[in-house]
Amino acid sequence: MAADEPLVLGIETSCDETGVGIVRGTTLLADAVASSVDTHARFGGVVPEIASRAHLEAMVPTIERALKTAGISARDLDGIAVTAGPGLAGALLVGVSAAKAYAYALGKPLYGVNHLASHICVDQLEHGKLPEPTMALLVSGGHSSLLLSSDITSDVRPMGATIDDAAGEAFDKIARVLDLGFPGGPVIDRLAKEGDPAAIAFPRGLTGAKDPAYDFSFSGLKTAVARWIEAKRAAGEEVPVRDVAASFQEAVVDVLTRKAVRACKDEGVDHLMIGGGVAANSRLRALAEERCERAGIRLRVPRPGLCTDNGAMVAALGAEMVARNRAASDLELSADSSLPVTDPHVPGHAHGHGHSHDHVHEVSKENLYS
């Protein structure tokens, strides 16, 4: 690990995890997470206001824990990276405000980065530099997208996306219908291992000849599964929970992997990276491995802990921005809940309009952060 590689702290608060990661180049030094998932569980989903408050409380302790784990002082950093979007507006604001405060106090460059591009970049911490181009399948509670990245810091092209429910959302909703609690992904994954994936023929959305080749739709599947369960219950029959879980999961991962491999072939890309929370699903990993091998495509999937939202992925992309001399963001950086993936990062504006922080009292940075 060369000492001249950029040392970057990353802050991620797009949903309910307060993630702080520290990375040197492509080496992970610290990955601290404070999750508020238990607070949301009783509501059966993420409550934005609760998430924002939890981030606010967890932010400073989580940053301090990460610095301690990495064995560095905040002054050693070469930059601060933060998720600027997409995500929950209130939650993003907490992270962006914290990042600005640290960057200003320490006199370090600030990098507002894209949540989705960060999910792709995190794989560098596990498998080394990303080949260019790389096809990425990102699947989580908030999004299911197929992205082609030829330069993770400046060129990420959307190939396809979910037109309704994201894959993770479908897992949560089916888990709710089966009374399995929240979040639904891990429970369904576990139960599916004991079920028969071919027991029930659930529909595969958008796989017809005339359907968009790379887009996903899971709302029809979700409705079909819910109706099937309701019909069983109405007839007074026992619902075979394990078979339902396995058949539903198979329908989701079949479509995801089929479309991802097709996109790789069509674009002549021989690397597929899978990220996002649902990438922790064991069946998705196994089926992707199988289909990629058959197609001669190299599959890269980070370990499950790096697939869910975390600060390490933001730090990884931040380090790449520093390494490639990308322009830093300015202190006017704002959170953008619908930041398009075509903007892997939010560079600063040209300072043609007077100084952006005349209103900030020029206090001595030494006093602010000693």
N, C-alpha and C positions, 0 to 999 in steps of 0.2 A: 504494500500500500504506500504509494508515493505521497510524501507530505505536501507536494505542490498541487495535489488534486483538490478541487474546490470542496470546502467544508460548509455544508448548508443545513440550516434547520428548516423543517417543513411543518406547516400547521394545516390541519384538515378539520373543518367543522361543517361539512355540507349537509349532514343529517343528524344522527343521534350519537355519533362517536366523536369525542374530542381526541384527535390524534396528533401527536407530536413526534416527528422522526428527525434523526440526525444522520447525515450521510457524508462520507468523504469519497468523492468520485462515484464509484459504483459499489462502495463498501458500506454496509449498514452498521452504524455505531450504536444507535439507540432507537427503539420504537415503543413509545409510551402511549397507552390508550386509556381513556376514562370513558366508559360507556354508560349511557343513561337508558339502555334498552329495558331494564327491569322496571323503571319508572313508567315506561310507555306500555309495558305488557298488559297492565290491567285495562288499558283503553283499546287494546287489540290493534294498535298501530302507532305511528309516531305523531306526537302532538307538538307542532312547531314551537309554541310558546314555552313548553316545558323543556324542549331541546335547547332553545336559546339560553334559558336560565341556567341549565346544567353546564353548558359550555362556559358561561361566564364564571361560574364557581370553580370549574375544573382547570381553566386555562393556565393560570400562573403555576399552580402546583405541578401540572403535567409537564410544562416546559422545564421547570426546575428539576423534576425527576429525570427527564431526558438528558439534560446537561450533565447531571450527576452520573448517570449510567455511561454516557459517552466519555466521561472523565475530561471534559473540556470546560472552558469558561466561555460565556456568551461573547466576550471580546474576541475570541479566536475565530469566530464565524466569518465566512466570506460573503454570506448573504442570507436573507430570510425569504422563504417561499411560502405562499399561502394559496389555498383554493379560493379563487375569485368567483367561481361558478362552474357548472350549474349546481343547483341545490336549493334548500329552503332559505329564503331571503334573510330572515332574522338570524338563523344559525350561521350563515355565511358572514354576516356583518360582524359577529363577535370575533371570528377568526381574522377577518381582514383588519378590523380595528386593532386587535392585539399585535398583528404582524407589523402594522404601520408604527405602532408605539415602540416596539422593540427596534425596528429598523431605524427610526428617527433617533431614539435614545442612544443607540450604539453607533450611529453613523454608518450603517451598512446598507447595501443595495437591497431593494425590495422587488420580489418577483411574484406577480399575481398570475397563477397558472390555472389551467383547465382540469377539472376533476377527471374527465374521461381520458385525456391524454396522460394524466398521472397514473391511472390504472394500467395503461399500456407500459409506461416507463418503469414501473416498479419491478418488472421482470428482469431488468438489468442488475438488480441487487442479488438475484438468484442465479441467473444464467449468463451474466456478462453482457457486453454491448448488444443492443438490438440490431439484427440485420436490417438493411434498408433495401427494398421496402419490406414491411411486415404487415400481414393481415391480422387484425385483432377482432376477436369476438368478445364483447363486453356484456355480461349478463348480471343484473342485480335487481334489487327491489324497485329501483327507479328507472332503469333503462335496459334495453336489449338492443345493442347496435353492432353492426359490422363496419369496421373502419380500416382504411388502407393508409398506413403511415409511411411516407418516404423520408420524412425528417420529423422526428418527434417534437422538435422545438418550433417548427414552422409550417409543416405540411401534413395535415391529417385530413383525409377525405372520407366523408360518410358514404358508404356503399348501400347500407340499408338500416332500418331501425324498426322498432315496434310501432304499430299504428294504433294500438290501444293499450292493453295491460302489458307491463314488463313481465318477464319470466318470474322474477322473485315475488312480484305482486300476486301472480297466479298461485304460487306455492302457498303464500300466506292465506289467500282466500279459501283454497281447498282445505288447508289445515283447520281453518275456522269452521267450515262446514262439517268437518270430521271431529270437531271439538278437541283438537290436538294442541291448542295454545298458539302463542306468537313468540318469536318468529317461526314460520312454518317449514322453511327449507331443511334444517337439520333433522327434524322429527320425521318428515316424509322420506328423506334419504335413508334414515335408519330403518323405518318400517318396510320400505320398498325392498330392502335386501332379503326380507323373508316372504315377499309376495311374488306373484307371477306377472311379469310385464306384458304377457300376451293374453292375460285373462279377460280383459275387456278392451274392445276396439274403440278407443277414443279418437276423435277427429284430429288430423294434422292440418293446422291452419295455413292458408296461403301456399299450398303445395301443388295447386293445379297448373296446367300448362300456360294459362293466360294470367296467372297471378304474378305480382312483382317478384322477381327472382330472389331478392335479398331481404325483403321486408318480413317482419314477424307479426303474428296476431295470436294472442292467447285468450281473448275474451270468449270466443266461441267454444274453445276447449273447456274453459272454466265453467261456462254455463252447462255444457254437456255433462261434465262430471257431477256438478251440483244436482242436475235433474235426475241423473242416474241414481245418486244416493237417495234423493227424495222419494223416487219411485220405490226403491227397496224398502225404505222406512214406512211408506204409505201402505205397502203390501204386508207390513208386519214382519218382514224378513230381516235377518241379521245382515248388517253391512260388512262385507269382507274388507276391512280397513287396509290390510297389507296388500291385497290384490289391487284395490283402488289406488293406493299410493304408488305401487310399482307401475301400473298401467298409465296413470296420469304422468308420472315422471318420465316414462319411456316416450310418451307423446311429445313432451317438451324437448327432451334432449335429442330425440330423433330429428326434429325439425331444425334445431339450432346447429347441430353438427353437419347435417346434410347441406344446409345453405352456406355454412362457413367453408366447407371443403369445395363446394361448387364455385364460390367467389375466388378462392385461391387458384383453382384450375383456370377459370375464365381470365384472371388477371396475370397468370403466369408467375404467381408468387409461391415460393416453396417453403414458407414459414408461416405457421399459424400460432398466434398467442391468444390464450383465453384468460380473461380477468374478470373482476367484479365479484360480488358476494356469492352468486350462484356457481361460480367456477370452483367453489369448495365442494360442490356436489360430486360424489364418487362415481355415479353412473355417467355423468357428463364427461368426466375425465377419461373413463374407460372406453366409452363409445368414440370419443374424439380420437383417442390413441389408436384404436382399431381402424377407423376410417382414414386417418392421416397416413398411417403406415401403408395401407393399401394404395393410397394415392401418391405415395412418395413425398409426403409433406412432413417437415419437421415440426413437431408440436412443442410449444413452450407454455407451461402453466406454473405460475409461482405457487409456493406452498400456501395452504388455505389461509393462514394468518395474514399473508400479504395480499390476498384476493379481496377481503372485506375492506371497508374504508379505513385508511390508516395514514399517519403523518409521514411514514417512510416513503410512500409513493410520491408525495408532494415534494419532499426533500430530494428524491431521485431526479425528478424533472427539473427542479431548481438547480441542482448541481450540473445537469446537462446544459441548462441555459447559461450558467456561468462559464462552463467549459467551452461553449461555442460562441462566447462573447455576444449573446443576445442582449438587446437593450433592456435595462431595468424598468420597472414600473415607477411612476412617480407617486408622491404621497397623496395625490387626489384619487388614487385607485378606489373604485367602488365595487361592491359585490354585485354580480349580475346573475340572478337566479336562472336565466335562460341563456347563459353564455354558449354560443355555438361551438361545436367541437372543431370547426375550421379555425378557431382562434386558440391554439395551444397555450398561448400566454397573452397577457394584456400589457403591451409596452407603454412607456410613458408618452405623453404628448410632447410635441415640439414646443419649447417654452417661448412661444412668440407672444403670449398674452400676459406678460408681467409675471412676477414670481407667484407660484401657486401657494406658498405658505407664508405670505406676509403676516397673516393673522396669528401665526404661531409665535409666541414670545420666544425670542432666542435665548433660552436659558442655557447655562453651561451644561454640556452633555455629561461632564464629570459628575455634577451634582445629581443629575437625573438618574444616572445608572452607576452607582459606585458600590 
